[in-house]
Amino acid sequence: MPQLVNRYSSLTIGKMQQHYTACMQEPPQGAIFRAKTGNAVITAYKSGKVVFQGKNPETEADRWTPEQNGQKKTGSKTFETSPYAPPETLFTSSHIGSDEAGTGDYFGPITTAAAFVKQDQLELLKELGVQDSKNLSDTTIRKIATNLMHLDLPYSLLVLHNKKYNTLQKKGWSQGKMKAMLHHHAISKLQQKISTAPLDGILIDQFCEPHIYKKHIASEQQEMAENTYFMTKAEGSSLAVAAGSIIARASFLNEMDNLSNRVGFTLPKGASKKVDVTIARIIKAKGRNVLNTCAKTHFANTKKAAQYM
């Protein structure tokens, strides 16, 4: 049985435990938690080690960035010393930032946005309230995204709709590969838009190890652009990534509204028990095939919904 073993910080393990709340199992001795999804059994230990075991462990492992070695601290921020860590000067220069939304939600697509922020726009973005979208309400995200659209702010937005997502998943694509290709194409399209504009670098909000990212895009005969960097929680340091995050999140919210109207029910975000109940309601009213058009059907929620039928 395929197995992956990674090591994570206590903060990440806490986030993992919260993410997998709906699919918890009795943990073995010495473990913090054990969860079972449609892809793998995830067991997190007090040592920081997390084991992913099952038919598709990479899909779950790709959701989380392993703890990095060789880090240095500057002030209150942590910068990695790997070849793909961004130089501190990047955050105050003209650069592209990319981020995605919707990856952990059962309903809705994955939306990915790359934004190009020029050095002389940084202060304006701060005034508009651009920051980590996780710290903003949905209403505020929509408002800021609208303001960004009225700026001379080149961006590229891609939406991987559920029907295509499910097709790729059945072909063997992990969610990590889907995200890598979305980021890659969003960045490539944006580079074409800005053409010869001065560009000091590209920063991707890190969702997997850089060598895994390169492997994913290489499998589709693609190459990573020069001066591409990776950083966890990059939206907290880079206004370009934060802008991309806000645009991607606003798009995801709009897509969820459209899907809710189409289905006739308000589709909840996340992957909680509320989602399971909604799945059962949709199947009863519309039939199981409707899920292929509005959900990531390989999530464990699809099976768990059976108890509410």
N, C-alpha and C positions, 0 to 999 in steps of 0.2 A: 504494500500500500504506500503511495507517494507520501513523503514527509518533508517538511521544512522546519528548521529551527532557527529562530532569531532571538536577539536580546533587546529588550526595550527598557526605557526609563519607567519609574513608578508612575509618573504623570501619564505617559502613553498607555500603560496597562490600566490605569483608572478610566481613561477614555474608552478603552476597548471593553472593559467590564460594563460600562454604561451602554455602549453600542449594542452589545450582545444580550442585554437584559432579557429580551423576550425568548431567548433560546438556551437558557442556562440548564446545566445538568449538575448532578452531584460531583463535586471536585474530588480528585484523589488526594491522599495525604501529602502535605507540603505544597499544595497548589492554592492559588488565590481564587481561581474560578475555572470552570470548564463549560464551554458552549458548543452546541452542534448546529451547523447550518447545512444547507443542501450541498455545499462544496467541501466542507472539512469539519473536523472536531478541533477546537482551539482550546489548548490547555496552557494557562499562565501560572508560572511558579514564582515563589517569593524571591528567588535568586535573580529574577528579571528575564529568565528564559521563557519563551513562548513556543510551544510546539503546534504546528499545523499539520494535521494528518487526515487524509481522505482522498477522494477521487480527483479533487482539484484544489489542493492547498494553496497554490499560487494566487488564486483569486482572492482569498482572504488575506494572505500575507501582503499582497500588493496594496491593501488599504492602509497599511501602517508603515511608518518609516523607522527602521531599526536604529538603536542607539549608536551614535557615531563615536569612533575613537579619534584621538588627535584633535581635540578642540582647544580653542583658546578663548578667554573671556576678555572683552574690552568694555569697561563700564558695566552696564547692566545687561548687555547683549552678549550672546555666544556666537562666535564665528568659527566655522569649521576650517581646518587647514588643508582639506583635500584639494586636488587640482580643480574641482568644480565648485568650490566655495567662492562666493562673490567677493571682490575687493570692496572694502568699506567705502571707497570713493564712488562706487556704482550708484549708491542710493541718492547721491546729490548730483548726478549727471543724467544725460539723456539716455534712456534705456527702455526696452520692452519688458513687460511683466505679464505672466499668464497664470490663470487659475481656473478652477472648474467648480461646478455645483451639481448637486443631485446624485452623487455617487452612492450615498448611503440610504437614499430614499427608495422605497419599494415602488411607489407610483412616480411617474414623471420621467423625463429624459435626463441625459447628462448634457449640461451646457458648459461650454468652454470659451473663454474670452482672453485675447491678448490685447494689451493697450500700449501705445507708444507715448511716453510722457517726456517732453523736452525739459531741459534744465530750467528754463525761464517760466515753466508752468507749475513748478512744484509748490510754490507758495499759494498760488490760486487754488490748487487742488486741496490744500490744507484748509483754506478758507471755506471751501464747499463742503467740508466735513468728510473728505475721503480718508478712510482708515479701514482697519480689518473689518470685513463685513459681518463677522461673527459677533461683533460688539454692537451691531446696529439692528434696529427693528426692521421688519419687512417694509413698513410704510416709509421709513427713512431711506432704505435702500432704493426703493422705487423713485423717490424724489431726487436723490443724488444721481442716480443713473440717468434720469431725464435731463438734469443739468449738464451732465457729462456729454450727452448727445448734442448739446448746443455749443459745445466748445470745438475748437480746432484740435480735436484729440483723435488721431487715427486709431482705429481698433478693428479687430476681426472677431466675429462671434460665430461659433459652430454649435449646432444642436443635433445630438444623436438621439433621434426619436426611438420610442420603445420598440416598434416593429423591427427596425434595423438592428437595434441593440440585441434583441432576442435572437435574431438570425445569426449575428456574429458570435454570440455566446454558444449557440448550438454548433457552430463551425469549429469551436475550440478556442476562441479568443477569450482570454481572461479580461476582467475589468481593467486590470493594469495596462494591458496592451491597448485597449480601447482608449484609455486616458492618454497614453503616450502618443498615439496617432492623432488624437484630437488636438493636443497641445502642439504637436509638430506642424499640423496643417494650419492651425490658427496663426502660429508664428510665421510660417512661410507666406501665407496670404498677406499678413501685415507687412512683412518685409517688402513685398511687391508694391504695396500701397505707398510706403514711405520712400521707396526707391533710394535716392542718393542722400537722404537726410543723415546728418551726423548721428551715429549710433555707437554708444560706448559698451553695450553689452545686452544680453538677454537673460532674464531671470525667471526660472520656473519654480512655482511653489512645489517643493519636493514631495512626491507621493510614493516614490520608489527610489532605489539606488540608481545613480547615474548610469552605471554599466548595464543595468536592467533596462533602463529607458532606451539606451543605444541599441541594445539587443532587440527590443520590441520594434523599433522603427527600421532597423536593418533587415528584419524579416520581411518587410514590405518594400525593400530596396530603397530606403530613404536614409539620408545622412543628417546628423545634427549640425546646425549652423555654428560657425566660429563664435568664440566668446559667449558660449551658453553656460550659464551657471545654475546651480540648484541650491535651494535653502528651505529648510523646514520653517513653517510659520512666516514665510517671506512677506505676507501681506502686512505684517506688523512693522516691517523695516522699509519696504519698498512701496512708494506711492503708485508706481506703475502696476505692481502686482495687486495692490489694494483696489485700484481702478478696475482692473480685469476681473477681480473677485466680485465687485459690486455689479458690473455689467452682466457677468455670468449668473449671479444670483437673481437679479431682476428678471432676466430672461427665463430662468427656471420658474419663478413665481408666475409669470405670464403664461407659461406653458401649462402649469398646474391649473390655472384658472380656465384655460381653454379646454383641457381634458375634463375638468369637473363639469363644465357646461355640456360637453359632448356626452358624457356618461349619465349625467342627471343627478349626480351625488357630489358633495364636497369631498375631494380626495385628501386625506390627511398626509402630512409629511412624515418622514422617518420610517421606522419599521417596527412599530409597537403593536400591542394587542389591539388598539383602535384600528390599525391597518388590517389586521386579520378579520375583524368584524366587518369592515367595509368590503373586503374581498368577497366574503360570503354573501353579502347583500348584492353585490354586483353580479355574481354568478347566478343567484336566484332570479334577478330581474332581467339580466341581459344575456346570460350564457357565459360559459368559461372562455370562449374565444375572444371576448372583448378584452380580457386581461392582456393579450398580446399587443394591443394597441395603446395601452396606458400604463403598463407595469413592467418591472424587471422580473419576469416570471420564474427565474431560477432561484430567487431568494427563498429562504425557508418559510416565509409567510404564506406562500401559496399552499403548502401542505398543512400548515397550522390552521388555516381558515376552515378546514374540513369539520372541526369540532363545533363550528357555529352554523353549519348548514342545517 
